[in-house]
């Protein structure tokens, strides 16, 4: 740092870059802040500049984890790193009694190991909150913590597939139907998730789990920002075998309005075919039948065909369907009559007290809202069913100690429906919409 006249100073950064500033804007820093430390409480001055400087130095050295007391700060490296091996899991597990004083580098495995130790030795329920902005790595951090627990607390089922493996298998399914590409993150979770990992009362092994989901971003189904994509499942449906795609009358994603308005059909680093295969394998491991899997993707295809239904104005208060063929395709996939489906968009039923049901026509804007509302409602019910299907496979009847994980801030809890075959639910879902006494757009 060199001083000039009128309080002006020149600052030289580590890379040699010169910056002009003023003496009043310069803050003297304790010498300990110039060297990287694994725990920020070790800094002589704990301020924003010292924290960012320490994180930056460690990040450049591929040390993406840093403690600040018991809190672990994680910087997304946006690349594959070889710091998540089974050997490291065993290493951190062997030091789990030392809670942040093991002498090992900060790591999400150490946080999981400490929580696991408190469950099995102290009998205390533990909670981990994994939070951050979009693209921070919350989804990956959660999977890493669950993987740690799955390896150190495997239930050793006689069938060879324990509850911990089923917990891991739930990830590709939830990501397929609940994650999407945004402008900042190619695999952004568009819902909140609360996951419980359950341990037996007299054992340190996993005996089950439960997933609760919150606030699925259903608005994404009918529209996305430029450069973004819909939920992954809407693109994976095109990875079905040719005979299934023919049955669903879907050929390519660019044919559908809900997918072709953002200019982004594919995403760098996202292999829809490989992820579709992972989803099929995961559903099979969880006990979901081929028929139920086909029904799930049939509902996805039905939502796409709903988006292709075009509506036109007849008057300021009336509308009509332009392309009946799209209505017929959606109706066939939903198991209803085409004229009945079309009527849910152009008219709404109002039940007056003491009077007969009155049919009220809807304008073009109201009809489009009703169409989009139906697609969102169908997909929301499908996501409820998927969550319930996963819970049916991983839940346990034993009342255990629980180790919860949160991947986002807590929202209002919504109830999940009972697990019933989707082939029966398609008509029930549509019936719920068509018999509503209010406008379909309010769904």
Backbone torsions as a table, in degrees:
resi	resn	phi	psi	omega
1	UNK	NA	131.1	176.1
2	UNK	-123.6	144.5	-177.2
3	UNK	-100.5	148.6	176.3
4	UNK	-127.6	-169.8	179.5
5	UNK	-73.6	159.1	177.2
6	UNK	59.5	29.9	176.6
7	UNK	76.6	7.5	179.4
8	UNK	-75.8	144.4	178.7
9	UNK	-135.3	153.5	172.8
10	UNK	-111.9	132.0	-178.8
11	UNK	-114.7	133.8	177.9
12	UNK	-109.2	121.6	179.8
13	UNK	-80.0	173.8	-178.3
14	UNK	-60.3	-31.6	-178.7
15	UNK	-87.1	5.6	177.9
16	UNK	93.4	-7.5	-179.6
17	UNK	-66.1	136.1	179.4
18	UNK	-98.9	131.7	178.0
19	UNK	-121.8	138.4	175.1
20	UNK	-91.2	137.4	179.2
21	UNK	-152.0	-168.7	176.5
22	UNK	-122.2	154.9	-177.4
23	UNK	-60.4	-33.5	-178.7
24	UNK	-69.2	-21.4	-178.8
25	UNK	-90.8	-6.6	-177.5
26	UNK	-91.5	131.0	178.5
27	UNK	-112.8	127.4	178.2
28	UNK	-71.5	138.3	-174.9
29	UNK	-116.7	141.3	177.6
30	UNK	-63.9	139.7	-178.1
31	UNK	-54.2	-29.6	-179.0
32	UNK	-65.8	-18.6	-178.1
33	UNK	-79.2	-9.6	-177.6
34	UNK	-85.0	-16.9	-179.6
35	UNK	-108.7	141.9	-178.4
36	UNK	-68.0	140.4	178.1
37	UNK	-129.1	148.6	-178.5
38	UNK	-76.4	-18.8	179.2
39	UNK	-131.4	121.9	-173.0
40	UNK	-65.6	-17.1	177.9
41	UNK	-69.9	-10.4	179.2
42	UNK	-83.1	-7.3	179.7
43	UNK	-71.5	142.8	178.0
44	UNK	-68.2	-34.7	176.0
45	UNK	-123.5	119.8	-179.6
46	UNK	-101.6	90.2	177.9
47	UNK	-138.0	175.4	-173.7
48	UNK	-60.3	-43.1	-178.2
49	UNK	-63.0	-42.9	-178.9
50	UNK	-67.3	-39.5	179.3
51	UNK	-63.7	-48.9	-178.3
52	UNK	-65.0	-38.3	178.8
53	UNK	-63.3	-44.4	-179.9
54	UNK	-64.7	-44.7	179.4
55	UNK	-63.5	-38.0	-179.1
56	UNK	-65.5	-44.2	179.7
57	UNK	-62.9	-45.2	-179.4
58	UNK	-66.4	-37.1	179.9
59	UNK	-63.1	-40.9	178.8
60	UNK	-63.3	-26.2	179.7
61	UNK	-96.2	16.9	180.0
62	UNK	61.1	26.9	172.4
63	UNK	-101.8	89.3	-169.5
64	UNK	-85.5	-9.6	-179.2
65	UNK	-110.3	136.7	177.5
66	UNK	-145.2	136.3	177.0
67	UNK	-86.3	151.2	162.7
68	UNK	-132.5	89.8	-168.5
69	UNK	70.6	-132.0	178.8
70	UNK	-86.0	-1.4	-177.4
71	UNK	-91.1	132.7	179.6
72	UNK	-99.1	122.9	175.6
73	UNK	-95.6	128.1	-178.3
74	UNK	-119.8	129.6	176.7
75	UNK	-108.8	118.8	-176.7
76	UNK	-62.9	119.7	-178.9
77	UNK	-80.2	-13.9	-177.9
78	UNK	53.2	37.8	174.3
79	UNK	-161.7	163.1	178.3
80	UNK	-74.6	138.0	179.0
81	UNK	-131.7	145.6	-177.1
82	UNK	-93.3	49.5	-179.5
83	UNK	-119.0	22.8	-178.4
84	UNK	-130.7	42.6	-176.7
85	UNK	-88.1	164.1	176.3
86	UNK	-63.6	-32.6	177.9
87	UNK	-63.2	-40.3	178.2
88	UNK	-69.6	-35.1	176.3
89	UNK	-59.9	-46.1	178.7
90	UNK	-63.4	-37.2	-178.7
91	UNK	-66.1	-47.3	-179.8
92	UNK	-70.8	-32.9	177.8
93	UNK	-65.7	-34.3	-179.9
94	UNK	-70.8	-16.6	179.5
95	UNK	-110.4	17.0	-172.5
96	UNK	-68.4	-12.5	176.3
97	UNK	-79.7	-9.6	-173.4
98	UNK	-93.9	-1.1	174.8
99	UNK	30.0	84.9	174.4
100	UNK	69.5	11.1	178.6
101	UNK	-128.3	28.6	-176.1
102	UNK	-78.1	-15.6	-175.0
103	UNK	85.8	-6.0	176.7
104	UNK	-83.8	162.8	177.4
105	UNK	-63.6	146.0	175.6
106	UNK	-53.8	141.4	-174.9
107	UNK	-163.2	149.7	176.0
108	UNK	-65.0	-25.3	176.3
109	UNK	-64.2	-33.5	-179.4
110	UNK	-70.6	-36.7	176.1
111	UNK	-63.7	-46.3	178.9
112	UNK	-63.9	-38.3	-179.9
113	UNK	-64.9	-39.9	179.7
114	UNK	-66.3	-43.1	178.2
115	UNK	-63.6	-43.2	179.2
116	UNK	-62.4	-41.0	178.9
117	UNK	-61.3	-40.6	179.9
118	UNK	-68.1	-29.4	177.5
119	UNK	-70.1	-49.6	-170.1
120	UNK	-84.8	-23.4	-178.8
121	UNK	-102.2	-33.8	-178.5
122	UNK	-101.6	-15.0	-177.4
123	UNK	68.2	27.4	-176.8
124	UNK	-104.7	134.0	172.5
125	UNK	-64.3	142.1	-178.2
126	UNK	-123.5	154.2	177.9
127	UNK	-136.6	134.6	174.3
128	UNK	-119.0	128.7	178.3
129	UNK	-107.2	117.9	179.9
130	UNK	-110.2	109.2	-173.3
131	UNK	-133.8	165.2	179.4
132	UNK	157.1	172.7	-179.3
133	UNK	-76.0	173.3	179.7
134	UNK	-61.0	130.7	-179.8
135	UNK	89.5	1.8	-178.3
136	UNK	-73.0	-22.4	179.2
137	UNK	108.0	24.7	-177.7
138	UNK	-63.9	-43.9	-178.9
139	UNK	-61.6	-46.4	-179.4
140	UNK	-66.2	-39.6	179.5
141	UNK	-62.0	-40.0	178.5
142	UNK	-63.7	-45.1	179.5
143	UNK	-62.6	-36.0	179.5
144	UNK	-67.4	-41.1	178.5
145	UNK	-65.6	-41.9	178.5
146	UNK	-66.2	-37.8	178.3
147	UNK	-62.8	-41.0	177.9
148	UNK	-57.9	-49.0	-178.8
149	UNK	-64.3	-37.2	-179.4
150	UNK	-64.0	-33.4	-178.6
151	UNK	-81.3	-36.9	-174.8
152	UNK	-90.4	-14.6	-176.2
153	UNK	-131.6	36.9	179.7
154	UNK	-59.3	138.4	-173.4
155	UNK	-81.7	-11.5	176.5
156	UNK	55.7	53.2	177.8
157	UNK	-67.1	148.8	179.5
158	UNK	-62.5	-30.8	-179.4
159	UNK	-74.1	-12.1	-178.8
160	UNK	89.9	-11.8	178.5
161	UNK	-116.9	101.7	-178.2
162	UNK	-85.9	172.6	178.8
163	UNK	-61.2	-33.3	-179.0
164	UNK	-64.3	-35.3	177.8
165	UNK	-68.8	-36.8	178.2
166	UNK	-67.4	-34.8	174.9
167	UNK	-60.3	-43.6	178.5
168	UNK	-65.4	-37.3	-178.8
169	UNK	-68.0	-20.3	-179.5
170	UNK	-70.7	-23.9	-174.7
171	UNK	-61.2	-52.1	-179.2
172	UNK	-62.0	-29.0	179.1
173	UNK	-71.2	-49.4	-179.8
174	UNK	-62.7	-35.3	179.3
175	UNK	-71.0	-38.3	-179.4
176	UNK	-62.8	-42.7	-175.1
177	UNK	-97.1	-10.0	-177.7
178	UNK	-124.7	-3.4	-179.3
179	UNK	-113.5	157.8	-178.6
180	UNK	-156.1	162.8	174.2
181	UNK	-80.3	130.1	170.7
182	UNK	-115.9	-179.4	-179.4
183	UNK	-69.3	-15.8	-177.5
184	UNK	-111.2	-13.1	-170.4
185	UNK	-156.5	125.0	-178.5
186	UNK	-77.3	-10.5	-179.5
187	UNK	-139.9	57.9	-175.3
188	UNK	-83.2	129.0	175.7
189	UNK	-71.6	123.1	-179.1
190	UNK	-105.5	34.6	175.2
191	UNK	-159.5	162.5	174.7
192	UNK	-94.9	145.9	-177.3
193	UNK	-134.9	133.9	175.5
194	UNK	-119.7	114.1	-176.4
195	UNK	-112.8	131.7	175.6
196	UNK	-110.9	131.8	173.8
197	UNK	-110.0	122.6	-170.5
198	UNK	-107.8	138.1	-180.0
199	UNK	-118.9	148.0	-179.3
200	UNK	-66.2	153.8	-178.4
201	UNK	-65.8	-25.0	-177.6
202	UNK	-122.4	22.6	-178.3
203	UNK	-149.4	159.4	176.8
204	UNK	-100.9	20.8	-178.5
205	UNK	-101.9	152.3	178.9
206	UNK	-72.9	131.0	178.2
207	UNK	-118.1	-1.9	178.8
208	UNK	166.9	-173.3	179.1
209	UNK	-166.7	178.6	178.7
210	UNK	-157.3	141.3	178.9
211	UNK	-119.2	130.4	173.6
212	UNK	-118.2	130.0	-178.8
213	UNK	-109.0	154.7	-178.0
214	UNK	-134.6	138.5	164.5
215	UNK	47.0	62.3	172.1
216	UNK	-61.0	135.5	-178.0
217	UNK	-78.1	76.4	-175.1
218	UNK	-69.3	-21.1	177.6
219	UNK	-62.1	-23.7	179.8
220	UNK	-66.4	-25.3	-177.5
221	UNK	-60.7	-38.3	-172.4
222	UNK	-102.5	-5.2	179.1
223	UNK	-174.4	140.5	178.8
224	UNK	-133.3	161.9	176.6
225	UNK	-74.2	163.0	178.6
226	UNK	-57.9	132.6	178.9
227	UNK	85.5	1.1	179.4
228	UNK	-107.3	172.8	178.3
229	UNK	-127.4	164.8	171.8
230	UNK	-73.9	-176.5	176.7
231	UNK	-59.3	146.7	-176.1
232	UNK	-53.5	-35.0	-175.9
233	UNK	-59.4	-28.6	-179.0
234	UNK	-70.7	-17.6	176.6
235	UNK	-101.1	-29.6	178.2
236	UNK	-68.6	-24.1	179.4
237	UNK	-62.2	-25.2	178.7
238	UNK	-80.8	-0.9	174.9
239	UNK	-94.7	1.0	175.5
240	UNK	-62.8	156.7	175.5
241	UNK	-56.2	154.8	-175.6
242	UNK	-54.8	-39.0	-179.3
243	UNK	-64.7	-38.7	179.3
244	UNK	-70.0	-40.1	178.3
245	UNK	-63.8	-37.2	177.7
246	UNK	-65.4	-40.9	178.9
247	UNK	-62.7	-35.5	-179.7
248	UNK	-89.0	-4.5	179.8
249	UNK	59.2	42.8	176.3
250	UNK	-123.0	128.8	-178.9
251	UNK	-112.8	-53.8	179.3
252	UNK	-143.8	152.6	-173.1
253	UNK	-63.8	-31.5	-176.5
254	UNK	-67.9	-8.2	178.7
255	UNK	-80.1	-9.0	-169.6
256	UNK	-116.1	134.0	-174.0
257	UNK	-62.0	-37.0	-178.8
258	UNK	-69.9	-6.6	-177.1
259	UNK	-121.6	-19.4	-168.0
260	UNK	-106.7	13.7	-175.8
261	UNK	-97.9	-6.8	-175.0
262	UNK	-105.9	-5.9	-178.3
263	UNK	76.8	10.1	-177.5
264	UNK	-131.9	106.2	176.9
265	UNK	-101.0	-41.7	178.5
266	UNK	-109.1	162.0	-179.8
267	UNK	-133.4	138.1	177.7
268	UNK	-60.5	132.2	178.0
269	UNK	81.6	0.4	178.9
270	UNK	-111.8	113.8	178.0
271	UNK	-102.4	97.0	-174.5
272	UNK	-61.5	-37.9	-179.0
273	UNK	-66.6	-46.6	179.7
274	UNK	-63.1	-40.3	-179.5
275	UNK	-71.1	-34.3	175.1
276	UNK	-62.1	-42.1	178.1
277	UNK	-63.9	-38.1	176.2
278	UNK	-63.9	-39.6	179.5
279	UNK	-64.2	-45.1	179.2
280	UNK	-60.9	-43.0	178.4
281	UNK	-63.2	-41.7	-178.7
282	UNK	-66.3	-43.7	177.3
283	UNK	-59.0	-42.1	179.7
284	UNK	-63.2	-42.2	179.6
285	UNK	-64.2	-32.0	-178.7
286	UNK	-84.2	-0.5	176.8
287	UNK	88.1	11.1	176.7
288	UNK	-78.9	130.1	-174.9
289	UNK	-75.3	163.0	177.2
290	UNK	-61.5	-37.2	179.1
291	UNK	-63.2	-44.0	179.2
292	UNK	-66.2	-38.2	176.7
293	UNK	-63.1	-43.2	177.8
294	UNK	-62.1	-40.0	178.9
295	UNK	-64.3	-38.2	179.8
296	UNK	-61.5	-48.2	-180.0
297	UNK	-73.5	-22.8	174.3
298	UNK	-67.3	-37.4	175.5
299	UNK	-66.5	-36.6	176.0
300	UNK	-61.3	-46.0	178.2
301	UNK	-63.1	-37.6	178.3
302	UNK	-61.8	-40.4	177.5
303	UNK	-62.1	-39.6	178.6
304	UNK	-63.6	-42.0	179.5
305	UNK	-68.8	-32.5	174.7
306	UNK	-60.0	-40.4	180.0
307	UNK	-65.5	-22.9	179.4
308	UNK	-84.7	-5.0	178.2
309	UNK	-72.0	121.8	-179.4
310	UNK	-101.8	142.5	-178.3
311	UNK	-126.5	148.7	-179.2
312	UNK	-132.6	158.2	-179.5
313	UNK	-83.0	135.7	170.0
314	UNK	-97.2	-39.2	173.7
315	UNK	-153.6	-172.9	180.0
316	UNK	-63.4	-23.9	-175.8
317	UNK	-118.5	1.8	-177.5
318	UNK	-128.9	154.7	179.9
319	UNK	-144.2	169.5	177.9
320	UNK	-146.4	159.5	176.4
321	UNK	-81.9	132.3	-178.9
322	UNK	-86.1	-47.0	-175.1
323	UNK	-114.1	93.9	-177.1
324	UNK	-64.6	-25.2	-178.5
325	UNK	-62.7	-37.7	177.3
326	UNK	-67.2	-38.2	176.7
327	UNK	-62.1	-44.2	-178.6
328	UNK	-64.6	-38.7	178.1
329	UNK	-63.7	-47.8	179.5
330	UNK	-62.6	-41.6	-178.4
331	UNK	-63.6	-41.0	179.6
332	UNK	-62.6	-41.4	-179.5
333	UNK	-69.7	-27.4	-179.7
334	UNK	-91.8	-10.4	178.0
335	UNK	77.8	33.0	178.9
336	UNK	-129.7	173.7	177.6
337	UNK	-80.9	142.3	-177.9
338	UNK	-61.3	-41.5	-179.1
339	UNK	-67.8	-32.9	176.4
340	UNK	-67.2	-40.8	179.0
341	UNK	-65.5	-43.9	179.7
342	UNK	-60.3	-37.2	-178.7
343	UNK	-66.1	-26.6	179.4
344	UNK	-69.9	-19.0	179.3
345	UNK	-92.6	-36.0	-173.4
346	UNK	-92.7	-18.0	-178.9
347	UNK	-139.3	150.7	171.2
348	UNK	-124.6	151.0	-178.0
349	UNK	-100.0	131.8	176.5
350	UNK	-119.3	131.0	-179.6
351	UNK	-105.5	109.2	178.4
352	UNK	-85.0	141.1	179.8
353	UNK	-62.8	123.5	178.6
354	UNK	78.5	3.9	-178.7
355	UNK	-127.3	170.8	178.9
356	UNK	-74.4	166.9	177.1
357	UNK	-67.4	134.2	-177.9
358	UNK	-111.4	132.8	176.8
359	UNK	-93.6	122.6	-177.7
360	UNK	-113.9	122.7	179.7
361	UNK	-69.0	154.9	179.5
362	UNK	-118.1	147.8	177.7
363	UNK	-71.0	172.0	-179.9
364	UNK	-59.4	-44.3	-179.7
365	UNK	-64.0	-41.7	178.9
366	UNK	-66.6	-37.8	179.8
367	UNK	-66.2	-40.5	177.9
368	UNK	-66.1	-38.0	175.9
369	UNK	-63.3	-39.9	179.8
370	UNK	-65.4	-41.8	177.0
371	UNK	-60.1	-48.1	-179.3
372	UNK	-66.2	-37.1	179.4
373	UNK	-63.4	-38.6	178.7
374	UNK	-65.1	-43.2	179.1
375	UNK	-61.8	-43.4	179.8
376	UNK	-65.5	-39.8	-178.9
377	UNK	-67.3	-42.5	178.7
378	UNK	-60.7	-47.0	-177.6
379	UNK	-68.3	-36.5	176.8
380	UNK	-62.4	-41.3	177.8
381	UNK	-67.8	-36.2	176.4
382	UNK	-62.5	-42.0	179.9
383	UNK	-66.8	-36.2	174.0
384	UNK	-59.7	-45.4	-178.6
385	UNK	-64.2	-41.6	179.4
386	UNK	-61.6	-44.9	178.2
387	UNK	-60.9	-42.2	179.1
388	UNK	-66.1	-36.8	179.0
389	UNK	-64.1	-40.9	178.1
390	UNK	-64.8	-46.6	-179.5
391	UNK	-62.8	-34.1	178.7
392	UNK	-61.1	-31.1	-178.0
393	UNK	-86.4	-31.6	-171.7
394	UNK	-104.4	-14.2	-174.5
395	UNK	-74.3	157.3	178.4
396	UNK	-126.3	153.3	178.0
397	UNK	-84.8	-14.3	179.5
398	UNK	-74.5	140.7	178.1
399	UNK	-91.1	101.8	-171.7
400	UNK	-106.9	178.4	163.5
401	UNK	-70.3	151.6	-174.9
402	UNK	-129.0	143.3	176.2
403	UNK	-119.9	95.4	-175.3
404	UNK	-84.1	150.6	172.8
405	UNK	-125.5	137.7	174.7
406	UNK	-117.3	133.0	179.0
407	UNK	-103.9	-2.8	177.7
408	UNK	-158.1	171.3	-179.2
409	UNK	-65.3	153.6	-174.8
410	UNK	-71.2	131.7	176.0
411	UNK	-117.3	176.7	177.9
412	UNK	-61.7	136.1	-178.3
413	UNK	-78.4	139.7	175.6
414	UNK	-116.2	144.3	-177.3
415	UNK	-79.1	148.4	177.5
416	UNK	-100.2	143.4	-178.8
417	UNK	-75.1	163.1	174.9
418	UNK	-65.7	151.2	-178.0
419	UNK	-80.0	111.1	177.5
420	UNK	-133.1	155.7	-177.7
421	UNK	-57.3	136.5	-178.3
422	UNK	-65.2	-27.7	-178.3
423	UNK	-62.5	-24.9	176.1
424	UNK	-90.7	-23.2	-173.7
425	UNK	-80.4	-24.4	-175.5
426	UNK	-59.4	-46.4	-179.7
427	UNK	-67.8	-37.4	-178.9
428	UNK	-65.0	-39.9	179.6
429	UNK	-63.1	-47.3	-179.6
430	UNK	-64.8	-36.5	178.7
431	UNK	-62.6	-39.6	177.8
432	UNK	-57.8	-37.9	-176.5
433	UNK	-75.1	-45.6	-171.7
434	UNK	-73.5	-23.4	-177.9
435	UNK	-97.5	5.4	177.7
436	UNK	-64.4	138.0	-177.4
437	UNK	-76.6	-18.3	179.0
438	UNK	-98.7	-171.0	178.4
439	UNK	-67.8	141.7	177.9
440	UNK	-61.7	-26.5	-177.7
441	UNK	-67.3	-13.2	-179.1
442	UNK	-84.3	-4.2	-176.7
443	UNK	-63.5	NA	NA
